[in-house]
């Protein structure tokens, strides 16, 4: 790329020699002086400035126009160049103002977008806290529901085994006793089937535990001969009752 000073020097030399100062002559002179011709895009703007500053009018200079007229024409050319530059400056300023207005609008839009984003983030924080509270409430409700289900299951189990105990009491004779195996054989199959829905298994051991628990609390049953049970009688509550057992497991 050629410089402004190089273009001015080449044009001044051509003018001093009486030659025509044009892009082709200036570029040819630049190639001789610097080894670089420069492109029309590089040389053209500098050459226009040179012609305006030097009030260069090639037709008048080469035709021998009187100096006064040549000077007036040169001044007119400079004035036209100055007017063109002023118009270019005004166009630049107008473009600059439009650009500034566009940038201002973009900054306003960006600020509004950021404010909206901050608002959404704030709402998200609130929703996050509310979601955490809701999860805690759900966990608490699930715990309470599990307790309620367990309580209901315990109540149902107590009611079921209470019926089983009443069936055992009904099976025992008014006088006499029975072994738990014999009692289990006489209990209805429907009770054994219903026991599947409860935690405790249906077995001779479980039945013996239910009977022993009533004996411990002085209710319904008493022990007779070893390994046998009978209905409880009023005399079983007298001191030194032989029908009382120890606390069942």
ABEGO torsion letter per residue (X at the ends): XBBAAAAAAAAAAAAAAGBBBBAAAAAAAAAAAAGBAEBAAAAAAAAAAAAAAAGBBAAAAAAGBBAAAAAAAAAAAAAAAAAAAAAAAAAAAAAAAAAAAAAAAAAAAAAAAAAAAAAAAAAAAAAAAAAAAAAAAAAAAAAAAAAAAAAAAAAAAAAAAAAAAAAAAAABBABEBBBAAAAAAABBAAAAAAAAABABBBBAAAAAAAAAAAAAAGBGBBBBBBGBBBBBBAAAABBGBAABBBBBX
